[in-house]
Amino acid sequence: MIRKLLIANRGEIACRIMRTAKAMGIATVAVYSDADAKALHVRSADESVHIGPSPAAESYLVGAKIIAAAKQTGADAIHPGYGFLSENADFAQAVIDAGLIWVGPKPTSIRAMGLKDAAKQLMRSAGVPVTPGYDGADQSVERLTQEAEAIGYPVLIKAVAGGGGKGMRKVDAPEDFATSLESCRREAKASFGNDEVLLEKWITSPRHIEVQVFGDSHGNVVHLFERDCSLQRRHQKVIEEAPAPGMDTATREAICAAAVRAAKAVDYEGAGTIEFIADASEGLRADRIFFMEMNTRLQVEHPVTEEITGVDLVEWQLRVASGEPLPKQQDELSINGHAIEARLYAEDPAKGFLPSPGKIVDLYLDDRARIETGVEEGDTVSPFYDPMIAKIIVHAEERGEAINAMLEALDNSYVSPLRTNQGFLFECLDMREFRDAKLDTGLIELKGEALLPDYQPSKSAVDAAARRFRRDYLDWQGSFTVEGQLRKGLFGFRLNAAPNETVTLHHSQEPVRGDSRRHRESFGVCTTMTADERIFVTERGETHCFAVRGPDGTGQASAADGAIIAPMPGKVIAVDVAEGLTVTAGQRLLVLEAMKMEHALTAPFDGVVEGLSVSAGSQVQVETVLCRVVPAAAE
């Protein structure tokens, strides 16, 4: 058995691997870049080694540094996690050549599945159904154009070395083919160093179905059933679930058997995923499910498989890498219930899902769900890496129960002050099509802005905040009604039993500190009354903060209320206001350039600008207070 394991990754997956390793009595080693010096995966490991500057290309993607770190600490094995070097056959071979255990498939298996065109040809020979299309060596524009015509539009152009939706274009008409091909090749070359493409027939009503497979060095290969990852945005998975809804026994047996044949065709060892595209226009049918590609690593969404099978896939990886046979054979594996995973990201849906890195001042994730995360309250989401905050996983007996459990988990969680996709996730899960399992990889695109959360609290949210304030702050025992009001960005309520008493709640994006005494008001609305007399209302996944203000409009709001804070390091490229200027809620104040993108910072409410500390051209660090908006008094 492995004695000491180096995890060649960071964040959530590094923490996930460490948890299982420690439970098995295996010592752990973390590697980290400058940006991750104080990261949770570093704090959680038994040992840690610095491997370079913040950019991944100078740290996590430098295999020689990682192997040197393993040698330095006496680690006898390396687990790559997912992403970074996890599917790099040359790195896997270098680890083996260094006398270390590689926790993953053989380099030959990685290479066999590394290029989509070669993989499809191999799958055909193994009797695995593949999507109709062209994957030949002739890459001339003329030949590709001819093949597209023969396949019939719409067609899908895919980079042979692609992944994550990059180097992929849907083409609806012949006149668009040449332009799309050029764009696809350019992106593929920049992302993967290879501009070769293949063509596939565009599938009507496509669903993304994948099968978890596992092999060992003793010739055993099993499947652990399927997952459905059809809810996607720009080819990126948003919600994953297992098993796939609408999958009958015969179709499941057919697709899982095909996945096992695919794994055996490349002499597979370890955890892998066979991804299929299904034409679900007439439901899931075995003759309408086609091989897409194989991921030769552990998947982000592996927890849903663990939940329905009761298997720890990381433990299986470590045991198989140590030379042990698979812990279970096929007849010992079965499906129990339904599991759903939602990926919570620091990103702003209202701004095209741009990353929203920065310090997490307040974080509460519902502990009744399974939480996989690489951050804690007070940590920073770095602009250098994927902005995932956590994966939230729920498990129930039936799919409907699992959906409701996930909605409740989102209700009972909050992140501040970063923008997140939490409200977007809630809307995706609660849409009728998802509940009815009418899934399609284009569903999110079809629904468009209807899935974007409302950043302004509704009257129901204001009323919920008022009720919570009355109960926990005023400790009012009498019977009376509470009426929420919206006036110039201030959200107030009047105690009807005392008409001369008015207390205003000021809506703010200010971070909230305090305890996490959560109270579920109704479906989609949950409140927290914090120790510093603030109220957090989570409404359909979107979090609103209300700072308490007295009848005279002063008093309980914190000194920092209204602070406009730099969400990340960057350069101020525009200042639209001046000291003392009166502004309205939503008005643009400044523009910050960071991560090669522009970020507009707006007034959270009506008020007056004070403490303006920057000008155009100023370089600022994360959390720098750029100015403040002093609230306008209620009329």
PyMOL commands that set and color helices and strands:
alter all, ss='L'
color gray80, all
select helices_A, chain A and resi 11-23+34-36+40-44+56-58+63-73+89-97+107-114+116-125+141-151+174-192+249-265+286-288+302-309+313-321+330-332+349-351+399-411+422-430+432-435+443-451+459-474
alter helices_A, ss='H'
color red, helices_A
select strands_A, chain A and resi 4-7+27-33+47-52+77-79+101-102+133-134+155-163+166-171+197-201+206-215+221-233+236-242+270-279+289-295+338-345+347-348+354-355+358-359+362-364+370-373+380-381+388-396+414-416+482-487+490-495+502-508+518-522+525-529+534-539+542-549+563-565+570-575+582-583+588-594+597-602+607-610+619-620+625-631
alter strands_A, ss='S'
color yellow, strands_A
deselect
rebuild
show_as cartoon
